[in-house]
Amino acid sequence: VQTCALPISCATPSPAQTPPAQTPQCPEDMIAYWRADGDAVDCIGDNDGILVNDMTFSGGVCEEAFLFGEGSGNYVSIGEEKFDEIENGSVEFWYKADTLEPGYHVLYHHQRNVTNRHVIFLSGDDYLANAILVDGTDYRATCASVDTGWHHVVGTFGEEGVRLYVDGALQPNFSPFTGGYNDIGTSIYNELGYQSPW
């Protein structure tokens, strides 16, 4: 699984439908932005990541991308207690799955008990999901299917519900739940990438 440029924003998204001609600049409303150009540095904040296990890089849409590799335990660790007070937000990235096996996470924001979390992941055999769990209740938005090409993905949460945009299109299956990270509680883990059952 490869991802390129992962910004976390408090703004309502305007999803792009085509790859940018050059590396995008960081808008003022972003609170974290990992370009994945050879490192896991947050180019606008203090949320630098640490590469864990077999994390590496590969060719991306703009320049490079995170390459999560095969198997579990390959991810970028962002640390504890990050972004916990966000009520309305979006996570945006370019995504390419080399295989359509379920359980590959792009974003993982959660507590140790895993009943409270936000995760964007590949589920089933070929569809993406943007899900928030609060006290074990699952609120999710899904897309019908994806393939092994590059896709522009935006997962949102907050006052407009839990939504998922793929290649500029709002997916019809979404949740009206209006909670955010403040409902999840204090995060123990913030990770880019991972593989585990859902």
N, C-alpha and C positions, 0 to 999 in steps of 0.2 A: 504494500500500500504506500502510495506517495502523496504528499500534500505540499502545497506551495503557498506561501504568504498567508499566515493565519492571524488576522486582526480581530481583537475583541473590542466591541464598540458599544456605547450606550445609545446609539442613534438608530432610527428606523432605516433599514437597508434599502439600497437601490441596486439590486443585483445586476451585474454585467452579464451579457449573453455571449460575448466573444472575448478571447484572451487579449490582454492589453499588449500594445506594441512594445512597451518598455516597462521596467519595474515601476509599479504605482508608487506615488508619494503617500505619506502618512497624513490623512485628514486630521483636523484638530480634535474631532470628537472621539478618536480612538484612545483606548487606555492601555492597549498592549498590541504589539505587532511583531511577529516572528517571520522574517523574510526567508529563512532557511538557506541562506547563501553561504554554506560552508560552516555555519555555527548556529547556535540557538539563542543568539542575542536578541533581546527585545529592543527594537530600534527607537522606541519612543518612551519607554518607562524603565522600571527597575525590576522587571520580571524575567530576567535572563534564565534560560533553561540549562539543564545538565543532561547530556546524552547518556543513556543507560543501556548497557549491554551492547547489542550489535547494531545500534542506530548508526546510520550513515546518510549519504546524500546522493542524489541522482539528478539527471536533467529534468527541469520543471517547465512550467508554462512561460515564466519570465526568464529566470536564470536557473537556479538550482531548486531542489525540493527535498524535504525530509523523506528518507526511504526507511520504512519501519522493518523491512525484512520479514522472514518467515518465522513462525512460532511465537510464543508469548514472551513477554518480558522485555520487548524492545520499545522504548518510548523516550520522550523528553520530559524530565521532571521539572515542574515550575515551582514547587515548594508548597508550603502550608499557608492557610488563611489568606488566600488571594481572592479578590473579587467578591468577597462574601456579602457585601451590602448592595450589590447591583439588583435593582428591581426590574428594569427594562433594559434589554441588551440584545446584541446579535454577535454571532461568530461566523466569519466568512473565510472561505478558502477554496483553492483549486484541489481537486481530488481525483486520483486515478488508482483503481484497484487492479493489481496484476492478476489476482485471482478473486473469485466471487464467493469465497468461504465466509460464513457468518462469524460475527464476534470481533471483527476488527474495529477498534475505536479510533476516532479522529481526535475527539476531545473527551476528557474524563475529569469532572469536577465532583468530588464526593467526600463523604465522611467514611470513617472506618467501618461502620455498620452497614454500608451500601444500601440502606433503605431510603436514604436521602441523597440524591445525586442528579447531575445533568450530564448527559452523554450523547454524542452524535456518533453513530456507528452503522456498520453494515450488518443487516439482520436478514434472517431467512437465507435465501440463496442469492438474491440480486436486488434488494432494495435498501435504501438509506433511511434512517430514522433519527429524529431529533426528539429526545425524551427527557422529561424532568420527573423524578420520583420524589414525593414528599410523604413521609411516614408509610412507605411501601406502596402508595397508590401511584400508578403509572399514567402520566399525561404525555402523549406523544403525537408527533406529526410524521407521516411517512410519504415516500414517493413510490410509484408503481414499480419501477425497475431502473437499474443503471447497467451500463456495460463496462468494459475495461478501458474505455477512452477517458480523456480528461473531462471533468465536469466542474462547473462553478456552483458552489453550494453555500447557502446562507441559512443558518438555524437561528430563530429568534425566540424570545420569551418575554413575558411581561403583560402589559395592559391589552395588547391585541391577541393574546393567546400564544400557545406553543405552535410555531409555524416552521415550514421548511420550503425554501426556494431552491430549485435545481435548474441551472442554465436559464435563469431569469424568470422562470414560471413558478408561481405560488402553487404548491401541491394541494389537491383538494381534501386530503385527509389530514386534519389538524385538530388540536385540542383547544377548547375555550378557556382552559385554566390560565389565570392571569398572574400567577405567582412568579417569583424570580429567585435569584440566589439567596436573598434574605430569608426565604422560606425554607431553604435547604439547611441552613445553619452553618456553623463553622466548618470549613473544609479542611480535611486532613491531607488529601491528595489533589493535586492539579497536574494533569498529564496530557501531553499531546501524543496520541498513538497508544496502543496496547492491544492485546488480544485476550479475551476471556469470554466464557459463555454468557449469554443474556437470557 
